[in-house]
């Protein structure tokens, strides 16, 4: 691949661009960033200018005319070509400032590094990433130069500043640069010479248990603007905001039980997403202590995770085990329950969206599976079912049938009207 117009040499390309634009060592070197190994842009630009000065000096030593070229390049290139200008043209030379950065790039990098460090010292983070706002004045001028030069070997000024400021942050604060999942992004504004922080969300993985009924997973606001239920898992999770100095939380859970159902067993997996956390170096024991004070809701946090864990949690859809206490309008025998257990072992269930949720969910046919049913009589009309099934199966409708919208159902099989009295989630997943 040819990086320079018409397969010309670096020397010829540099001559062409320096005849048109005054450029400092950094900005010239960046135009040829793909040439050389382990060279800084400043050193690369200085080397190119030095090489041009040597070739010009060689021409003069051979008696060739290089004065006109020295006159063109001296004001735009500066040292060391300026020394040739002073010797062979005039000692009175006004060197122009860099067209791209106005000779301010090195100072700018230092100032942005200082502002970045000052901002980062106000938060507790372990990793960072530097970003630079697009379309600054310097970037626009650089694109103009690169377009005229006709090269794709250049490195953008944004990339150089990100790298150089990042190295200074690392050296001063000792926090690690992280490109995939940083704790914070330092956003640099080249025109305003500002550094601002974008704190990435903190993700805490754990589980929750509900020991009472009519406890919602999220805060449930009714049409009158008031809370529908006094307690929610979300409100309990908000207690960690003071510990991490965050602004808000969002819950990501592996499904959701009905508000009147208890969540027992090992709990339901969840991830708590905390926005704008100023303290990421969080002591998990403090978090656990803050979240275990309520006798009706217990949230246990195990560890910090990456954002990708949320996707995995949402897509996992593990098996569930439910306990359903049911009332029958007719007496039930143990033989009937024995037959029901056999019939619903590894049974495919077809469910239309239950009528009770049609107001907030679209009509949809779900195909789910029941793997195992245990049933015992608590009374001649009261049965306890323990059901292992696919996640996403509506268990209440599996019991009463929802007027035929779920089929087969326990009510359809037993030819009885069944009413769900109590519902508990005993297990989510295999853990």
C-alpha positions, 0 to 999 in steps of 0.5 A: 500500500502506498501511504504517500501521494504518487509513491514519493519518498518521505523526504519529498512528501515532507518537502511538499507539506512544509512548503505549504504549512508551518509545522512543529516537530510533533505535528509534522511527525504525526503525518508520518506516524506509520514510519519508524519503530518506537519513535515519538511523533516529536522525535520523528518530526525532528528527524525528518527536518534534520534529514532535510537540512542535511540533504540541503547542506549536501546540495550546497557543498556540491555547488548546487543551488538550494537557497530558494528551497531554504528560503521557502522552508526556513520560516515553516520548518524552523530548526535546524533548517533555520540555521541554514537560512541564517547562514545562506540567506539572512540572520533576520528570520521570523519562524512561523507558528505551527498551522495545526497547534500554534506551537501549543501542543506540548503545553496543552498536553501538560495542562490537560494532564494536570486538569485530569489528575486534579479531577481524578483525585476527587474520585476513587477509581482503579482504571481509566480511559482518556477520550478527546472531543471531536472536531476541535480547531486543531483537529480540523486544521490537521485534517486539512493538512493530511488531505492536501498531503494525500496520506493515510499514514498519519496519526490524529492529534486526538490519538496522540493527546489521549496517549500522552495524557494517559501516560502522565495520569498513569505515572502520577496516580498509578491507576491503570489504563483500561480500554474495554471496561474502564471505571472512568472516562476522562473527556478532554476538550482541546478548545476549552482546555478542560478535562471532565469525568464520565464515571462508568456505572458500577455493577454489583452481582448478587441475589435477593430474597423476599420473605413477605408478600406484596413486595414489588421488585421495582418501586410501583407507582399507581395512576394516582402518583402514589406508591402501590406497595410499601416495600420494594427490592429496588428501595432496599438496593438504594441503601448502597448509594451512600456507600459508593457515592452514587446518584441512582440505581437500576436493577437487572434481575433474572426474571420477576416473580408476582408481587404477591409471591415470596422469593425463597431458597437461594434467592433470585440472581440480580445485578445492581447498576449504580450510576455515577459512583464516585467511590468504586473501591467499595468494601463489599462487607459494608454493602452487605451489612447495609442491605441486610437490615430489613426482615422482609427483604434481603439483598446479598452482593457477591462481587463486582462484575462487568457490563456484559454480565447484565446481558448474560443474566437477561439471556440466561432464563434458568429453570424455576421451581415454584410452590403453589397452594391451591383451592379446588371447588371439588374434592381431589384424590391422591390417585388424581394427583398421581396421574397429574404428576405423570401427565405433566412430567416433561410436558409442553405447555402453550400459553397465550399472554394471561388476561391479567397482564394484557393491559401492559403486554402484547398478545403472544403465544409462549411455548414452555415446558414443565419438567416435574410436578410434585403434589400432595393434599393438605386437605381434601380441597387444598393441594400443594404443588411443587413445579419445576419448569422453564423460566417465563412460564406463568405458573398461576395460569398453569394451575387454573388455565386462564379460561383455556388460554393456557393448555394443558393446565392442572384445572383442565386435567382434573376437570375442577375449578382451581384457585391459587391461594399462595405462590412461592419461588423456591429456586431459580436456576441450578445453583 
